[in-house]
């Protein structure tokens, strides 16, 4: 029994010790889109969320409007701006912009989210505040790779 408790304590303490060490590098921001898209009643936003906070990676991203919705957002890595960000998109009615809260769970010890640590590392952002943040510099555009060499033929 003592051995089992020792093993559990060792395993759990390793994850807890890794929960909140190190500085945060990138700052979240949002951009409003000019076009209205498919629904002219909504305003659309791109949310840029840092991939990593301290030593933990993003596990999930939610958008919440009190007493209206709590919605899990799909996200993917972006390469447009300097820094390590995930990008996700959101459309809301303009009067609700000041009330939308973005909840980000930084509870994945690995980038591929193959594990979860029960640290309670959550970051809350107001959409209206994210819109005030100045985005980082854009990355320089990389030229497309050259085409592969053509195979040599015997027809000469």
N, C-alpha and C positions, 0 to 999 in steps of 0.2 A: 504494500500500500504506500509506504514511504517513497519507494522508487517511482511509482506512478505519479504521485504528487510532485516529486522532484522534476520528472520529465515534463509534466504539464506546466509547471512554473517556469522552467527554462524556455520552453517553446513560446509561451505567452509573453514572457518578459522581453524576448527578442523583438517581437512585433511592436510592443508598446514602446520600447526604447527607440525604435526607428520612426515613431509617428510624427514628431514635430521638430526635427533638428534641421538646421541650415536656413539660409536666407531665401526669401522669395525673389525671383529674378525678373519676371515679366509682369506687366499689369494688364488686366482685362480691359477691353474697350468694345464699343458698339458703333456701327455706322447705319444711318438711315438711308434706305433706297428711295430714289426719286420716283421710279415707276411704281405703280400700284399693283401690278401683276394681274392675276385672274379676278381678284375681288377688289373692286374699287372702294369698298368701305373700310379696308384694312390698310395699315401702314406696315411695310416690311423692313426688317432689320437683320443685319449680319452681326452676330455676337462672336467676339474673338476671346477665347478663354485660355489662359496659360495651361499648358499640358501638365506642368509639374509645379507643385507648391511645396517648398522645402524638400523633403525626401519622398513625398507621395505623389502619385499620378492621379489624373482625373479618373473617377470610376463612373460617375453619372452626372448629367446636367438636367435640371428641371426648371421650368418656367411656372410661376404661380401668380394668380390673380385672386386675391382673397374672396372667398365665397363664390367664385366663378369657375376656375379651373386650376388643376395642378397637373402639368403635362411634362412627361419625359421627352427630352429632345435628343435627336440623333446628331452625332457630331463626327467630324473627320479632320484629319490634319490639313493645315493650310500652308501654303508656301509663298504667299504674296507679300507678307510683312516680315521684317527682321524679328527674330525671336521664335520661340517654340509655342505655337498656338493651335488649338482646335477651333474650327469654325462651325457654327450652327446658325440656323435661320429661324426667324419668328415673325409672325404677322399678328398684329393686335389693332383694335379700334383706337384711333388717336386719343380719345378722352382717357383711355386706360394707361397710356404710356407712363405716367407718373406713379402708377400703382403696381406695375409688374415687377416681381422679384425673381431673380435668377439664382437658383440654389445649385452650387457645385459641390460634389462629394469628392474630396481628395483622399480616398481610402484604398488605393491600389498600390501595393509596393512595387509592382512591375508595370511597364508601359502597356503590355498586351492585356492587362486586366485579368490575368489568369489566377489571381489570388486577391483576397480582400483582407484588410486589417481593420479591426473594429476600434479605430482611434477616435472617431467622431470629428474628423477634419472636414468641416463644412465651411464654405465661404458663401456669403450672401451678398448679392449685388442688386441694386435698383437699376432698372433699365435706364431711367432718366439720368442717373449718375454715370453710367457707362458711356452714354452719348456725349458727355462733357470731357472725357479723357481724350487727349491728343494721341492719335495712332503713332506707332513707331515708323521709322523710314521703311519704304518699300524696298524689297530686294531687287537687285538689277536683273533684268530679263536675260535668261540664258538662251543663246541661239540653239536651234534644234540640232540634234546630232547629225553628222553627215550620213548620207545614205550608205548602205552596205556596198562593198565592192561588187561589181557585176562579175558573174563567173565567166571565165575565159572559155571561148568556144573553139572548136576545131574547124569551123567554117570560115576559112580565110581565102 
